[in-house]
Every structure is written in structure tokens, then in C-alpha cells.
Amino acid sequence: MEADLRNGLPDTGVDLVVANLYKGLLLDFFANPDFWKARYYIISGFIPSMEEELLKALPMTQLKLVERRKSDPWRLWLLTNSPQLQP
């Protein structure tokens, strides 16, 4: 399947989303509630100087940062979507 995900995210019903994307696209997705429907997320493809801005953009009321890894110069996060954390 080929699609421009900036124009809408499909409801895939998956348990795992892997996103190795540039910072601008990650920020766009982080702000879209439709992005956060999976149970687990592996987010990668960013460098240390981007990490603080990306962390601030995460909806942490529903996510838990399970693990952070680095392989210079890249960073990777494992997140879990925890609906029970939502207010």
C-alpha cells in the first residue's frame, strides 16, 4: 500500500507501529490522536539534539516510555499505549 500519511492515517488495527521518520513528520504524527491507536510503538530515526522536542510532543497521559536506546548518533524509544493512564 502506498499513501501520503500526512493526509490521513488509516485505521489498521495493528498492535505495533514502527516509525523511523524525520523529526517534522514525527511531530505531525505525535499531534494526531489517530496515530496513537496501537499498543506498542518503536520510534527511531532521530538524533540527540531532537530528543527533547520530541519528548515534549508525546501525549504522556496515555503513553509510557518503556525503553530508550542509543546507537550513536541515533536514538530509539519503545513506548506502550496505556489507555488506563488517560484521565
Steps between C-alpha positions, in 0.01 A plus 500: 500500500625847414352811658589845622439457872499875554158501332347253742596195697329170423342301780720192470410326826866407560672437833841640398596816312860550389582857401847586373419847370636851490427733790237715328290202402532345846378827655203506262409141589550554874239780486247276323290286739440251215871411510472368856267202448756217515618331820876537440722746314864488395600856412843558345693700245582804709816636659563624857443867415143415391410283797383768745257657252362159401458393864302817575269424207402154628153467655635355824156478661451183297855384426774343702862525388615143558853522363742751347797379298782668318731392224701808416377720356149352497236464770216250541201486734267217590163636611188327619155645462324474834138614477471451875737796545256736331317738737 
